[in-house]
């Protein structure tokens, strides 16, 4: 997923600081480049991030790396 300044890429190393310790609710998009539905929703997610970044934290991660911390969500 292409990221913007108001969308944070989540990894194993920054999951706690971005998601678990966030003071705002987090909308985490979990997707993959090969997934047509993920690609279809990307423009909507990016527009929401642009419009609502003052109310929510917008973050994204790829399916493979996400598998390590998905159990904590």
C-alpha positions as CSV (number, residue, x, y, z in Angstrom):
1,X,0.0,0.0,0.0
2,X,1.3,3.4,-0.9
3,X,1.7,5.5,2.2
4,X,1.1,9.2,2.9
5,X,2.5,11.4,5.6
6,X,-0.6,10.8,7.8
7,X,-0.4,7.0,7.3
8,X,2.1,5.0,9.3
9,X,3.6,1.7,8.1
10,X,3.4,-0.7,11.1
11,X,6.1,-3.3,11.6
12,X,7.1,-5.6,14.5
13,X,9.5,-3.0,15.8
14,X,7.0,-0.1,16.0
15,X,3.7,-1.9,16.6
16,X,3.6,-1.0,20.3
17,X,4.4,2.7,19.8
18,X,2.0,3.1,16.9
19,X,-0.9,0.9,17.8
20,X,-0.8,-0.4,21.3
21,X,0.2,2.8,23.0
22,X,-1.7,5.2,20.8
23,X,-3.8,7.9,22.5
24,X,-6.3,7.9,19.6
25,X,-8.2,5.0,18.1
26,X,-6.2,3.2,15.4
27,X,-7.5,2.1,12.0
28,X,-5.0,-0.5,10.8
29,X,-5.3,-1.7,7.2
30,X,-3.8,-5.1,6.8
31,X,-3.3,-6.0,3.1
32,X,-1.1,-7.2,0.3
33,X,-0.1,-5.9,-3.1
34,X,-1.5,-9.1,-4.7
35,X,-4.9,-8.7,-3.1
36,X,-7.4,-7.0,-5.5
37,X,-9.8,-6.0,-2.7
38,X,-6.9,-4.4,-0.8
39,X,-5.9,-2.4,-3.8
40,X,-9.5,-1.4,-4.5
41,X,-9.9,0.0,-0.9
42,X,-6.6,1.9,-0.9
43,X,-7.9,5.2,-2.3
44,X,-10.8,5.2,0.2
45,X,-8.4,4.5,3.1
46,X,-6.1,7.2,1.9
47,X,-9.0,9.7,1.6
48,X,-10.2,8.8,5.1
49,X,-6.6,9.3,6.4
50,X,-6.5,12.7,4.8
51,X,-9.9,13.7,6.2
52,X,-9.8,12.2,9.7
53,X,-6.2,12.1,10.8
54,X,-7.0,14.5,13.6
55,X,-9.4,12.0,15.1
56,X,-7.8,8.6,14.3
57,X,-4.3,7.1,13.7
58,X,-4.2,5.6,10.3
59,X,-1.7,2.7,9.9
60,X,-1.0,0.0,7.4
61,X,0.9,-3.3,7.3
62,X,1.5,-6.2,4.9
63,X,0.0,-9.6,5.6
64,X,3.3,-11.4,6.1
65,X,4.9,-9.2,8.7
66,X,1.6,-8.6,10.4
67,X,1.2,-12.3,11.2
68,X,3.7,-11.9,14.1
69,X,1.7,-9.3,16.0
70,X,-1.9,-10.0,14.8
71,X,-2.5,-12.1,17.9
72,X,-2.1,-9.0,20.1
73,X,-4.8,-7.0,18.4
